[in-house]
Amino acid sequence: MKIEMKNISKSFGTNKVLEAIDLTINSGEVHALMGENGAGKSTLMNILTGLFPASGGEIEIDKEDKTFKNPQEASRGRRIWH
């Protein structure tokens, strides 16, 4: 399985919290996101897990575009520890 987040952005009202974020995760890999408080780590994972919709960009899983309606749909076959 390959997960690609391309050019992800997120705004809450006029507050832009993520801009042009790219992340690729291949099957079997373990990744850690590190950064200062308020850097957007949790927001990015909330987009990946379907809790928040992205304001822009795309998510592909195995080269197939994905838009998640809810966290249950996003979690099918995937796990995240936060």
Order of alpha helices (4+ residues) and beta strands (2+ residues): beta-beta-alpha-beta-beta-alpha
